[in-house]
């Protein structure tokens, strides 16, 4: 029998979108701007490394990742953030960050907190694995609005004492999906201090950290280290999907305190799927290279500049700081997405599909999410179409 706690899950965003749009004919050539699937070129030598190491497919890969890959990740964390981690005890490669974001809750969330059902905090809007992870461990997902009023970062510091005492895990996404906001160092310091006071863990989803415009995002693990926080306080999650345009490689990692990683690795031994060896070998080299990352960032910056020009003067439009989405204000996200599809063939995602109704309010209802992953000329044409259709 299906567990009761899963019986009322909302439909995933993209099946909901198909239900909304697919019974209607598109009003023009179909343009997909819904899924954040990078389309820029990945380094050509990635294919060469995989081809050179295909014999590795004949071996079971190590559960914890190769020593060489873990060291490459540790070296990158030190270069990029100044965070010092032990490659053997504080890092585990992942089959993409979604695996880690889910399994970390399974591994470290306690069954009770002060004798009560634990709470897992999540921003709202949110990456839906946060909610499912909370439900899977029989915790209570607690949704905190991330809106224009608070800079699109959930203000966990304002939660009631009775809530904070029950918090076991707080998810944070910086840069944020879908809004493209960056958590300031002050924000991260206050969050770490709050976690220290109320003894909960921070799961920092940082997979968009390398796609930014002017401000290089801080890393939560480095901030915690600078503050002298409990080494187990923060777990960070990164991926090559966005940084290096390799979503199909399914290569990421989790890093944090040695006790947390020990628990995650133990669970992984029973339930996880380690990255195949040829892919680990390619990943090792990708984490060591920054030239392709700088070029990737430049291409996205060009598209954001185009968006700023096209949507200049649109009330409520805010320039994204990072990531590769636009979070465009509309009167009603579903109605706007349907109008775009029926009149132009442009396909976007209603913001409500990435958010949760709380007390009758959905913080994504008045937005659409637009992915800027296509080539620049295609993005420019599509954004002009959106402007003409929704903001005449």
Secondary structure as UniProt FT lines:
FT   HELIX           4..6
FT   TURN            7..8
FT   HELIX           13..21
FT   TURN            22..23
FT   STRAND          31..32
FT   HELIX           45..52
FT   HELIX           54..58
FT   TURN            63..64
FT   HELIX           67..81
FT   TURN            87..89
FT   STRAND          91..94
FT   HELIX           97..108
FT   TURN            114..115
FT   STRAND          119..124
FT   HELIX           129..136
FT   TURN            137..138
FT   STRAND          140..145
FT   HELIX           148..150
FT   TURN            151..152
FT   HELIX           156..158
FT   HELIX           161..164
FT   TURN            165..166
FT   STRAND          167..173
FT   TURN            177..179
FT   HELIX           185..198
FT   STRAND          201..205
FT   TURN            207..210
FT   HELIX           220..227
FT   TURN            231..232
FT   STRAND          234..239
FT   HELIX           240..243
FT   HELIX           247..249
FT   STRAND          252..255
FT   HELIX           258..271
FT   HELIX           277..288
FT   HELIX           291..310
FT   TURN            311..313
FT   TURN            315..316
FT   STRAND          325..329
FT   HELIX           333..344
FT   STRAND          346..347
FT   STRAND          349..350
FT   HELIX           351..354
FT   TURN            359..360
FT   TURN            363..366
FT   STRAND          367..371
FT   HELIX           376..390
//
